[in-house]
């Protein structure tokens, strides 16, 4: 039996399928395989790669159906699922609590503090910031995701946000020592304290530049990969539950932005910025040591990166899926 015939026999397609008694799904499998070969093998039904892909798809669906009745405990049942759950929680938290909430909720006050009080000017800057974020997300995140990889884009975003936020905090530190008695309504003047103290519009422009830089580097990863990365690392049988956890964690992190930030800014003033600097440092470390690169392998092969030999994916007798996933893991390491 040739390899092609062997794959067809395993997949329930080809001439062998007509002699398999009691397989009512065989005609449907044949039709599906014919369509699959049109798009993956230029219509060649004897193509070995097409036969292997079809077998892998069938086996994965069968294994996922067997595990479809598992409850929420599945998310913590295996080491691979526990790592997936950890990454989902980290991605959801970092997407909301990396300093972006400060600008999102207090941009109006920041612009007032640097002498930009015209509603027209504020609307232009706000619109420009949104357009800039959109262009970065499209121009870099979308087109570079399969070139640089997910993990690299996360690292670029995290390091860039850390650098820009640290410079922003550096502009804040010394003037806040002078203006420590300001009330909560004046708290954002510390972001442009040089302007408030000297009237130098250049200092205010520097703060605005840091805001654009911060959102620019954040656009490398967070707008697109927050959901896409979580969906990629989750196998089909737990994807719905995993995404539900991801959205719940994202909403919980948003509560931090809405209710904790005002209290922290009121009590700690400029020192509260160091909370976000610490979060960004931890974020860089987590991405470097914990995040798994998913560029290259198929969804079935990504499962092998987390679960190894216990992954719920269909494999050929040669173990091609596991081998390719292992090779991908070595390259990303």
C-alpha positions in Angstrom: 0.0 0.0 0.0 1.5 3.4 -1.0 1.6 6.3 1.4 -1.2 8.1 -0.6 -3.4 5.0 -0.5 -2.7 4.6 3.2 -3.7 8.2 4.0 -6.9 7.7 1.9 -7.7 4.6 3.8 -7.2 6.3 7.1 -9.3 9.3 6.0 -12.2 7.3 4.6 -11.7 8.7 1.1 -10.5 7.2 -2.2 -11.4 3.8 -3.7 -11.0 2.1 -0.3 -13.9 4.0 1.1 -16.4 2.3 -1.1 -15.6 -1.1 0.5 -16.0 0.0 4.1 -19.2 -1.5 5.4 -21.3 0.4 7.8 -19.7 3.8 7.2 -22.6 6.0 6.3 -20.4 9.1 6.4 -18.1 7.7 3.6 -20.0 9.4 0.7 -19.9 12.7 2.6 -16.2 12.2 3.3 -15.5 11.5 -0.4 -17.3 14.7 -1.4 -15.5 16.7 1.2 -12.2 15.3 0.2 -12.8 16.1 -3.4 -13.5 19.7 -2.5 -10.4 19.7 -0.2 -8.2 18.4 -3.0 -9.4 21.1 -5.4 -8.2 23.9 -3.1 -5.2 22.2 -1.5 -3.9 19.9 -4.3 -5.0 21.5 -7.6 -7.6 18.8 -8.0 -5.2 15.9 -7.6 -7.0 13.4 -5.3 -3.8 11.3 -5.0 -1.8 14.1 -3.5 -0.2 12.9 -0.2 -0.3 16.2 1.5 -4.1 16.6 0.8 -4.8 13.1 2.1 -2.8 13.8 5.3 -4.4 17.2 5.8 -7.9 15.7 5.4 -7.1 12.8 7.8 -5.7 15.3 10.3 -8.9 17.4 10.1 -11.1 14.4 10.5 -9.2 13.0 13.5 -9.1 16.4 15.2 -12.9 16.8 14.8 -13.4 13.3 16.2 -11.2 13.9 19.2 -12.8 17.3 19.9 -16.3 15.7 19.7 -15.3 13.2 22.3 -14.2 16.0 24.6 -17.0 18.4 23.8 -19.0 17.5 27.0 -16.2 18.5 29.4 -17.0 21.2 31.9 -15.2 24.3 33.0 -12.7 22.2 35.0 -11.1 21.3 31.6 -9.4 24.7 31.7 -7.2 23.6 34.6 -7.2 19.8 34.0 -3.9 19.5 32.1 -0.6 21.4 32.3 -1.2 22.7 28.7 -4.6 24.1 29.6 -3.3 25.7 32.7 -0.6 27.5 30.7 -3.2 28.6 28.2 -5.4 29.9 31.0 -2.4 31.8 32.4 -1.6 33.4 29.1 -5.3 34.4 28.6 -5.4 36.1 31.9 -2.1 37.9 31.3 -3.1 39.1 27.8 -6.4 40.4 29.1 -4.9 42.2 32.0 -2.0 43.7 30.1 -4.3 44.9 27.3 -6.1 47.2 29.8 -3.6 48.0 32.5 -0.4 49.0 30.8 -0.9 52.7 31.3 -3.3 53.2 28.4 -6.2 53.8 30.7 -4.7 57.0 32.0 -4.7 58.7 28.6 -8.0 57.1 27.6 -9.9 58.6 30.6 -8.0 61.8 31.2 -7.0 63.1 27.8 -9.1 66.2 28.2 -7.4 67.1 31.4 -4.0 66.4 30.0 -4.5 68.8 27.1 -5.9 71.5 29.3 -2.8 71.2 31.5 -0.4 71.9 28.6 -2.3 75.0 27.5 -4.5 73.4 24.8 -7.9 74.5 25.9 -9.7 75.1 22.6 -12.3 72.5 21.9 -11.4 72.5 18.3 -7.7 71.9 19.0 -8.6 69.1 21.4 -10.9 67.5 18.9 -8.1 67.6 16.3 -5.6 66.0 18.6 -8.0 63.4 19.9 -9.0 62.5 16.3 -5.4 62.4 15.2 -4.6 60.1 18.1 -7.3 57.7 17.1 -6.3 57.8 13.5 -2.7 57.3 14.4 -3.5 54.3 16.5 -5.6 52.8 13.7 -2.9 53.3 11.1 -0.3 51.7 13.3 -2.6 48.7 14.0 -3.2 48.2 10.3 0.2 49.1 9.0 2.3 47.2 11.5 0.2 44.7 13.5 -1.8 43.3 10.6 1.0 43.1 8.0 3.9 42.1 10.3 2.1 39.5 12.4 3.2 36.7 10.1 6.6 38.3 9.4 7.9 39.1 12.9 5.5 36.8 14.8 3.1 37.3 17.7 5.7 37.1 20.5 8.0 39.7 18.8 5.1 42.2 18.3 4.1 41.8 22.0 7.7 42.5 23.0 8.0 45.6 20.7 4.8 46.9 22.2 5.7 46.2 25.8 9.3 47.6 25.6 8.1 50.7 23.7 5.3 51.4 26.2 7.8 51.0 29.0 10.3 53.5 27.5 7.7 56.1 26.6 5.9 55.9 29.9 9.2 56.1 31.8 10.1 59.3 29.9 6.6 60.6 30.6 7.1 59.9 34.3 10.5 61.6 34.1 8.8 64.8 33.0 6.5 64.5 36.0 8.8 63.7 38.9 10.6 66.9 39.8 7.7 69.3 39.3 5.4 67.2 41.5 7.8 67.6 44.4 7.2 71.4 44.0 3.4 71.1 43.4 2.7 68.3 45.9 -0.2 70.3 47.5 -2.3 70.3 44.3 -5.8 69.0 44.6 -7.3 66.1 42.6 -8.8 68.5 40.1 -5.3 69.8 39.4 -3.6 66.4 39.4 -3.0 66.3 35.6 -1.0 69.6 35.7 1.8 67.5 37.0 2.0 65.9 33.5 2.9 69.3 32.1 4.4 70.9 35.3 7.2 72.4 33.3 4.7 74.2 31.2 2.7 75.3 34.3 5.9 76.5 36.0 7.6 78.2 33.0 5.0 78.7 30.3 7.2 76.8 27.9 4.9 75.3 25.3 7.8 73.0 24.2 7.4 71.0 27.4 3.7 70.4 26.7 4.5 69.4 23.2 6.9 66.8 24.5 4.2 65.3 26.7 1.9 65.1 23.6 4.6 63.5 21.6 5.1 60.8 24.3 1.3 60.1 24.2 1.5 59.5 20.4 4.6 57.4 20.8 2.9 55.3 23.6 -0.1 54.6 21.5 2.0 54.0 18.4 4.0 51.2 20.0 0.9 49.8 21.7 -0.7 49.5 18.3 1.9 46.9 17.3 0.2 44.2 19.3 -2.8 45.0 21.6 -5.5 46.2 19.2 -5.3 43.1 17.0 -3.7 40.3 19.1 -5.7 40.7 22.3 -8.4 38.5 20.9 -6.5 36.8 18.0 -3.7 35.3 20.2 -6.2 34.0 22.8 -8.2 32.3 20.0 -5.1 30.8 18.4 -3.8 29.1 21.5 -7.1 27.6 22.5 -8.1 24.2 20.9 -11.6 24.0 19.6 -13.1 22.0 22.5 -12.3 24.7 25.0 -12.2 27.8 22.8 -15.6 29.1 23.8 -14.9 28.7 27.5 -11.4 30.2 27.1 -12.7 33.3 25.2 -15.4 33.8 27.8 -12.7 33.9 30.5 -10.6 36.3 28.3 -13.5 38.8 27.9 -14.4 38.5 31.6 -10.8 39.2 32.6 -10.7 42.2 30.2 -13.8 43.6 31.8 -12.4 43.1 35.3 -9.2 44.9 34.3 -11.3 47.8 33.0 -12.7 48.2 36.5 -9.2 49.0 37.6 -9.0 51.8 35.1 -12.3 53.3 36.1 -12.3 53.0 39.8 -8.7 52.4 41.1 -6.9 55.0 38.9 -8.7 58.0 40.4 -8.0 56.8 44.0 -4.3 56.1 43.2 -3.8 59.5 41.5 -5.5 61.2 44.4 -3.5 59.5 47.1 -0.1 58.9 45.4 -0.1 61.6 42.8 3.0 61.2 40.6 4.2 58.1 42.5 1.2 56.2 41.1 2.9 56.2 37.7 5.5 53.8 39.1 2.7 51.2 39.5 2.3 51.2 35.8 6.1 51.1 35.2 6.2 48.1 37.5 3.4 46.4 35.5 5.2 47.1 32.2 8.4 45.6 33.6 6.5 42.4 34.6 4.7 42.5 31.3 8.1 42.4 29.4 9.3 39.5 31.6 6.1 37.5 31.1 6.1 38.0 27.3 9.8 36.9 27.1 9.6 33.9 29.3 6.0 32.6 29.1 4.4 33.6 25.7 4.5 30.9 23.1 5.2 31.9 19.5 2.3 30.8 17.2 3.6 31.9 13.9 4.0 29.1 11.4 2.2 26.0 12.7 -1.4 25.2 12.0 -4.0 25.4 14.8 -3.6 21.6 15.2 0.1 21.9 15.5 -0.2 24.8 18.0 -2.0 22.4 20.4 1.2 20.2 20.3 3.3 23.1 21.5 1.2 23.2 24.7 0.2 19.5 25.2 3.0 17.6 23.5 2.0 14.0 22.9 -1.3 14.4 24.7 -2.6 17.0 22.2 -6.1 16.3 20.8 -5.0 16.4 17.2 -5.1 13.8 14.4 -1.7 12.5 13.5 -0.4 10.3 10.7 1.5 7.2 11.4 4.7 9.1 10.9 3.8 11.7 13.5 4.2 14.6 11.1 2.2 17.0 13.2 4.1 16.6 16.4 7.4 16.7 14.6 6.6 20.0 12.8 5.3 21.5 16.0 8.5 20.5 17.9 10.6 22.0 15.1 8.6 25.3 15.4 9.2 25.4 19.1 12.9 25.0 18.7 13.0 27.8 16.2 11.0 30.2 18.4 13.2 29.4 21.4 
